[in-house]
Amino acid sequence: MGALSHIRVLDLTRVLAGPWCAQTLADFGADVIKIERPGAGDDTRHWGPPYLKTPDGADTREAAYYLAANRNKRSVTVDIATPEGQRIVRELAAQSDVVLENYKAGQLKKYGLDYASLAAVKPDIVYCSVTGFGQTGPYASRAGYDFIVQGMGGFMSITGERDSLPGGGPQKAGVAIADLMTGMYATIAVLTALAHRDRTGEGQYIDMALLDVQVAMLANMNANYLASGKPPVRWGNAHANIVPYQTFQTSDSWIIVAVGNDGQFRKFVEVGSRAELADDERFATNPARVRNRDTLVPMLAEMVRLKTKHEWIAALEAAGVPCGPINDLAEVFANEQVVARGMQVDVPHPSGATAKLVANPIKMTKTPPRVASHPPTLGEHTDEVLRDVLGYGEDAIAALRAKSAI
């Protein structure tokens, strides 16, 4: 059943931040009803290839991107531009605990689906809006995309190789980190609002902005700037205050070496048959290594290139030097620790395919998350939800379909 099996979420979001929040709630048992546009659905359904493939190798209509953020939900196709569609959404809101939406600020008001309108129908509703820049401020009307927000919010100013080195310059994250973190913050906000509602009977409005989240998540980098007045700079895979604490290229791949003290440095260079470096006064202590970084690191890079990734990892682990591989995703999902933790799950799909998904990483003894159902096909549950949740008869459903409201 799940810890949130008593909660119904009306999900009007698409793409990533909102669906990520809804999927997290669904993993813990919430009944998430995903409202999608008839004929098209969530934008990410079409963000491929790759697509989920049937057993005979044919593409389905579900892009892998869509699969990543929409398991455990029910899909209902409704055209909210029609009066009938708006009525359906209001009726579903009246039977829900939470509404999630990520339309432009103020856009749902013209449909009568904004917070004030739905709170009039369900006073204790928890209503969460997710936008790029929030509901207030001079940028509220702008469309905010993750890539742009990573730049505006400072993340790219501290991510990427140093400007003075080849390939230097700002770099975005490999995933839509502002979207994903906003989804997680939104999940926290929704659960907090539900706890408040359970104590007081009061619903409330939640205003989530990607830019706010991107700024907040810079954590100690924010604190460093606010304390010093000096903006942090990019260091690539190196560390501003510890040497060597970075990536190195081996003879066949890459590794991370995270030397935290002088003893570990000595063990590192001993494994590499360069013990004399630990006795060199230029490198014997961390402050000296930081000052002489540009001299030392090329020596270490030459040393590391003489062995394979697996040779280095085995030798450094045996010596007690913190290290790790830089795995591609094939190596990640073959990794014995990842396998042991059950991070890949296979879910049957109506097409006959098997959707390979990533498990929710939270481990709990009493109320664990679960992957109970496949990411729904477009409109898969329209009739079911209208019939079972709203009590519509077959004739009423047929009439709505004839008007293209569903």
Buried (B, 14 or more C-beta within 10 A) or exposed (E): EBBBEEBBBBBBBBBBBBBBBBBBBBBBBBBBBBBBBBEEBBBBBBEBEEBBBBEEEEBBBBBBBBBBBBBBBBBBBBBBEBEBBBBBBBBBBEBBBBBBBBBBBEBBEEBBBBBEBBBEEBEBBBBBBBBBBBBEEEBBEBEBBBBBBBBBBBBBBBBBBBEEEEEEEBBBBEEBBBBBBBBBBBBEBBBEBBEBBEEEEEBBBBBBBBBBBBBEBBEEBBEBBEEEEEEBEBBBEBBEEBBBBBBBEBEEBBBBBBBEEBEBBBBBBBBBEBEEBBEBEEBBEBEBBBBBBEEBBEBBBEBBEEBEBEBBBBBBEEBEBBBEBBBEEEEEBEBEEBEEEEBBBEBEBEBEBBBEBBBBEEEEEEBBBBBEBBBBBBBBBBBEBBBEBBEBEEEBBEBBBEEEBB
